[in-house]
Amino acid sequence: MIKFGFEDLEVWQKAVAFAKNVIDLTDRINTTNRHYRLIEQLEAASTSIALNIAEGKGRHSKKEFIQFLYIARGSLYETIALLIIFHNANWINDKQLNEIKQFADEIGKMLSGLITSIKKSMA
């Protein structure tokens, strides 16, 4: 089986699992169709984390990889901001928000650690 380099990154694997959790959560949101754009934005932001890690890994330089990791972290924060909005609108409950935030915190720490590690290897 062919495997790409990013597939071995634990942070990428967790980002994929995180995106699936968010998508599963959006499937359970009970709201009118007029809010579909917000749900689409949430799904896009959550999947963007893994996508940017993968794209960055495929770039030519470590500097570019780091930039994509920063973008992935930004997408992580965007996802959480949207989920807080969803929580405030009573579309998700406290437990759902807290579980996702814990998962996001773990991924954020992993992204920061990977960025630090790559920067040290460049020095």
N, C-alpha and C positions, 0 to 999 in steps of 0.2 A: 504494500500500500504506500502510495506517495504521501509524504508529509512535508509541510512547510515549517520553517524555523519558528515562526510565532506560535505554532501549536504546542510546542514544548514549554512555553512560558506559563507558569502557574497563574500569573496575574491575568493573562489572556483567557485561560480556562475559567477562572472565577468571573471575569467580565461577561463571558458567554452565559454562564449560569445566572448571573445577576440579570442580564437582559431577559432571559427566559422567565425569571421570577416576576419581573416588571410586566412583561407581556401577559403572563398568566393573571396577574393582578388586574390589568386593564380589561381582560375578558370578563371579570366579575363586577366591573363598575356599572352601576345602574343609574344611567343618566339619559337625557334626551339626545337625539341625534345632532342637535345643534352644537354640541360640544365635541364633535368628532375630531375637530382640528387640534384641540388640546390633547386628546388621547393620542393622535398621530404624532404630535410633537414629543410626547413622553416616550413613546415607543422609539422614535428616531433618536432621541437623546440617549436612551439606555443602550441601544445597539451601537451607537457611535463610539462608545468606550472601547469595545472589543475591536471595532473596525479601525480605529485610529492606532491602537496598539499593533495590529497586524500590518497596517500600511507603513507605520514607522519602522517596524522591523525589516520591511522590504526596501527601505531607502538606502541610499549609497553611503551615508555617513552616520556616525554616532550622534553628531550634532543634530542632524535631521530627525533621528529616532527620538532624541530627547524632546524636540519640539512637538512631535506627535504624541508623546506621552503627556506633555502639558495640555495638549488639546483634549486627550482622553480624560484627564482629570477635570478639565472644564466641563466636559459632557457629563461627567459623574455629578458635579455640583449642579448643573442644569437639571438633571434628573431629580435630584433631591428637592430643588426649589419647586419644581412642578408637583412633586408628590406632597409637599407642604401645602401648596395651593389646593390640591385635590382633597387633602385632609380638612382644610379650612372650609371647603365646600361640602363636607360630609360625604364625599364619595369613597373615602377609605377611612378605616378606623385607627385608633391609637396603636393597636397591636400591629396592624399591617405596616404603618409608617415606621414604627420603631424597629421592626424586623428588617425592613429594607435599609433603614439608616445604619444599622449595625453592619450589614453586609457591605454597604457603601463605604463605611469607615475602614473596614478591612482592605477593600480594594484601593482606597485612597492611600493608605499606609504602604501598601505594596508598590503602588505607582511611585510614590516619593522615594521609597527605598531603591527601586530600580533606577530612577533618575540619578540619585546620589551615587550609586554603584557605577553607572556608566560615566559620570563626570570624573570620578576617581580614576577610572581606567584610562581616561584621556589625559590626565595630568602627568 
